[in-house]
Amino acid sequence: MADEEHLAVLHQGVAAWNEWRTLHPKLRPDLSSTTLSWLELADANLQHCSLNDSRFHYTQLNNADLYRAAFGNASLYGADLRGARIVEASFAGADMTKADLRDAEISFTDFTGAHMVESNLQQAKLIGAELSRTNLFQANLMGAQLRGAKFLWANLTGVDLRNANLSGANLTGATFIDADLSGADLTNANLQFARLIDSKLDGANLTACRVYGVSAWNLSSTGTIESDLVITRGDEVSIAVDNLEVAQFLYLLLNNARIRQCIDTITSKVVLILGRFTVDRLPVLHGIRETLRNHGYLPLVFDFEGPSSRDVTETVGTLAHLARFIIADLTDARSIPQELTTIVPNLPSVPVQPVLLSSQGEYGMFEHFKRYPWVLDTLLYHDMNNLIEILPERVIRRAEAIIDAQTTARA
């Protein structure tokens, strides 16, 4: 609880307060558990003050001296702390939502568990600051100095860290979703167990970061420096790679037998099935899929019912690169011609087996693909049962024969 005498002096204004502090240099004022909202405390000497559990809503604290002040669990919603000296202070558990800390000196200060949602820390100096488990949702840390700061398990969703200095920072378990780290310096930072999702790393420097257990998805990384990323734990032999999104996969590949088995399955068993998901054609595609499964393959069925687009074309191209061979049902062909144009000329190692309902004819441009040796003669079938019956001999065996011949030729 606040000392009434101390509180009375503070309410006399900053000039009287600072003079009183000069006359009592060893006193540790107690202003805890009180309401100091909307006060004008700019340039106030609040060194060593106990301000725990107090309310400072929209209080003017710009250029104040908060050296070793204690704001534990205090509420500083919208407070103005621009240019303040906040060295070795404590804001553990404090609510600093929308607080303005631009250009503040905040070195070695404890913000553990604080709520700093939409706070403005642009150009602030937070060297060695403790920000573990802090909620910095949509905070502005652009150009901030964060060398050696600790962000363990912090929420950095939507945060602006453009051109910030995070060299040597500990970001273990931190969450970066839709964050902007463009141009940030993360040299020697610890990103173990961190989540980086839909975030920007353009022009950032991640040299020598520790990335064991990192989760990296859909990152923008034009011009990012990703050299010597350490993917192993501190107690393991150091292994470094030069790509953040590859790092998580490579570690799993090295340490998980099931992942290696999965890779072997993908490279030797995947068969891509192209066709149309109309009411009439869907049973045929499912029949092909079940037959392939029964023969030990991993069938991938791609739906061409929707309109073709660049994304569709790129997806089919990616799947084709994984396939051992491709079955393309040309019956009622619509989007398939465009996709075959992407696949066939570029993948001579992947046999393509066209199949077609005997009552129909090949579409006009298909003749173009017959000059490629890895495109097999079109297999005509009368109905689904007929196709399923002849699939093992007329499709699977023919495709495998082509693959074996290619393997022999390369040996």
ZIPE-V242561 format. One record per helix or strand of 2 or more residues. SS is the DSSP state (~ for helix, > for strand). FROM is the first residue (numbers start at 1). LEN is the number of residues. Records with the same first field share a line. If there is no record, write none. Layout:
SS: FROM-LEN / FROM-LEN
//
This chain:
~: 4-7 / 14-10 / 244-12 / 257-13 / 279-16 / 310-13 / 336-11 / 364-8 / 384-27
>: 175-3 / 195-3 / 215-3 / 229-2 / 240-2 / 270-6 / 298-6 / 325-5 / 351-7 / 379-3
//
